[in-house]
Amino acid sequence: MATTSAVFFPDAFLSAMRSAIPDTAGFNDFIAACQRPLRRSLRVNTLKISVADFLIRIAPLGWQLTPIPWCPEGFWVESIDENIAPPGSVAEHLCGLFYIQEASSMLPVSALFSRGNAPQRVMDVAAAPGSKTTQIAANMHNRGAILANELSSSRLKALHANLSRCGVANVALTHFDGRVFGAAAPESFDSILLDAPCSGEGVVRKDPNALRNWSVDSNQSIAETQRELIESAFHALCPGGVLIYSTCTLNMLENQQVCRWLIERYPQAI
Ligand SMILES: C[S@@+](CC[C@H](N)C(=O)[O-])C[C@H]1O[C@@H](n2cnc3c(N)ncnc32)[C@H](O)[C@@H]1O
């Protein structure tokens, strides 16, 4: 095992990443990036306030906001001095004017609504704690319908709390294993987000111990679940619909190979 700075990297993970990034400079950049603290970010909840009004309202708080290029409601946020209240502690957060969400986590929903896609029936297969469900609802202006599903009961409570705080009104919550929907609700949704459970390799910048229990065996077992989830989501999608698959992990087994597996299984349909 190797520990570089505060981040814990298992040796097997380092060798897997070395094979994925054979170029030494690229690999060193990757390790350095894993150790850079995350920039804090938030997304304005346009169900409750416009971006323009939000910027006026929070001006006295002394935060420095930088727009996130791939999400018009997203901003990186820095406090100009240490005595300034952090975003999670202000009344504007409590009453749902914004959601604390990582910039990268805003990408899947931005992709879902890109190229003029304006879905009316959306399923979020693995929804808790709700950063993306609330973003979907804002993009739909609380119209149409979202089915937000979550397997874990404790996380379902957090999802419910966030939907309620953000004033989301077009969501039905379900508590199933996401693998049931292909058979239970075939061709029912015009867009589906599968933000899949994953090995979480990408969260080391937030949690330096994220890789403590990492193993190739566990990645393979998670990838099997992901293939079952994506196949089920694919069957629940209306013909011509949009399916977004996202994870917060880095390896190809859980990302490109899951998508490739689905395409190869249904080559005429995707
Ligand atoms: C990456 S997290 C989802 C994050 C969420 N989309 C968000 O943006 O706030 C993956 C979620 O999948 C849930 N999950 C795990 N296995 C599942 C399954 N078989 N069916 C549905 N959800 C599952 C986990 O409990 C976890 O909440």
The ligand as an SDF file (V2000), in Angstrom:
LIG
                    3D

 27 29  0  0  0  0  0  0  0  0999 V2000
  -24.0870    7.8300   -7.0090 C   0  0  0  0  0  0  0  0  0  0  0  0
  -25.3390    7.6420   -5.8330 S   0  0  0  0  0  0  0  0  0  0  0  0
  -26.6290    8.6300   -6.4800 C   0  0  0  0  0  0  0  0  0  0  0  0
  -26.4240   10.1070   -6.2800 C   0  0  0  0  0  0  0  0  0  0  0  0
  -27.6330   10.9170   -6.7340 C   0  0  0  0  0  0  0  0  0  0  0  0
  -27.9890   10.6230   -8.1110 N   0  0  0  0  0  0  0  0  0  0  0  0
  -27.3760   12.4010   -6.6050 C   0  0  0  0  0  0  0  0  0  0  0  0
  -26.9510   13.0120   -7.5680 O   0  0  0  0  0  0  0  0  0  0  0  0
  -27.6400   12.9440   -5.5190 O   0  0  0  0  0  0  0  0  0  0  0  0
  -25.9400    6.0460   -6.1870 C   0  0  0  0  0  0  0  0  0  0  0  0
  -27.1820    5.6600   -5.4030 C   0  0  0  0  0  0  0  0  0  0  0  0
  -27.6360    4.3870   -5.8510 O   0  0  0  0  0  0  0  0  0  0  0  0
  -28.2460    3.7260   -4.7640 C   0  0  0  0  0  0  0  0  0  0  0  0
  -28.3390    2.3110   -5.1580 N   0  0  0  0  0  0  0  0  0  0  0  0
  -27.4570    1.3170   -4.9460 C   0  0  0  0  0  0  0  0  0  0  0  0
  -27.8840    0.1790   -5.5110 N   0  0  0  0  0  0  0  0  0  0  0  0
  -29.0630    0.4660   -6.1210 C   0  0  0  0  0  0  0  0  0  0  0  0
  -29.9970   -0.2970   -6.8670 C   0  0  0  0  0  0  0  0  0  0  0  0
  -29.7980   -1.5910   -7.1110 N   0  0  0  0  0  0  0  0  0  0  0  0
  -31.1230    0.3200   -7.3130 N   0  0  0  0  0  0  0  0  0  0  0  0
  -31.3320    1.6370   -7.0740 C   0  0  0  0  0  0  0  0  0  0  0  0
  -30.4800    2.4100   -6.3670 N   0  0  0  0  0  0  0  0  0  0  0  0
  -29.3670    1.8200   -5.8890 C   0  0  0  0  0  0  0  0  0  0  0  0
  -27.3280    4.0500   -3.6130 C   0  0  0  0  0  0  0  0  0  0  0  0
  -27.9900    3.8650   -2.3770 O   0  0  0  0  0  0  0  0  0  0  0  0
  -26.9840    5.5080   -3.8960 C   0  0  0  0  0  0  0  0  0  0  0  0
  -27.8700    6.3660   -3.2390 O   0  0  0  0  0  0  0  0  0  0  0  0
  1  2  1  0
  2  3  1  0
  2 10  1  0
  3  4  1  0
  4  5  1  0
  5  6  1  0
  5  7  1  0
  7  8  2  0
  7  9  1  0
 10 11  1  0
 11 12  1  0
 11 26  1  0
 12 13  1  0
 13 14  1  0
 13 24  1  0
 14 15  1  0
 14 23  1  0
 15 16  2  0
 16 17  1  0
 17 18  1  0
 17 23  2  0
 18 19  1  0
 18 20  2  0
 20 21  1  0
 21 22  2  0
 22 23  1  0
 24 25  1  0
 24 26  1  0
 26 27  1  0
M  CHG  2   2   1   9  -1
M  END
$$$$
